[in-house]
Amino acid sequence: AQSVTQPDIHITVSEGASLELRCNYSYGATPYLFWYVQSPGQGLQLLLKYFSGDTLVQGIKGFEAEFKRSQSSFNLRKPSVHWSDAAEYFCAVGAGRRDDKIIFGKGTRLHILP
Amino acid sequence: EPEVTQTPSHQVTQMGQEVILRCVPISNHLYFYWYRQILGQKVEFLVSFYNNEISEKSEIFDDQFSVERPDGSNFTLKIRSTKLEDSAMYFCASSPPPQYFGPGTRLLVL
């Protein structure tokens, strides 16, 4: 069955520190992978996506993610976090067909210490 | 930048009442979706829609739910007789991939 695991429910980092949010997926074929961010009371904003090609993808707001097929992982990274990065982050997977649903992980809530 | 819009942003209703949630997808998109997020839980797929028909629906999407594209711009989700457990944030999305999400409608059923 298709699934996404985000092992960390909460992560706290200091402003200016580096960040890595973990994501593992279970999928039968080559997946399309996404990271979305949700600020409190807001909708879901696409941070970045992986469809094919270069396994290191760049997104908005200085985020990047690396697809590792051997580890079934798609971890999100940022070299230096800002207080405005405090939000909930969702990893998601889809089949890539145009009408395919996205399956979301349970999310990781990021807290930033001043 | 084009975006998905949803109305209303909040809706409060009594159990057993019908509600209609509205979405305006990005104008050149052809694939439309509804998801929901119960407070504190993950986002769950409800239904996908293409070419005026449902492509796929989840087990959550029972006979109380329906979707419609009544004109060239709107995409609606109707809940015929709301239950307490329908209280959630409902997100509309459109694509081609990736999917772009609207800001959501927070539905509270009393």
Interface residues (C-beta under 8 A of the other chain):
Chain A: Y32 F34 Y36 Q42 G43 L44 Q45 L46 K49 F51 F90 A92 G94 G96 R98 D99 D100 K101 I102 I103 F104 G105 K106 G107
Chain B: L30 Y31 Y33 Y35 Q41 K42 V43 E44 F45 S48 Y50 S55 E56 S58 F91 A93 S95 P96 P97 P98 Q99 Y100 F101 G102 P103 G104
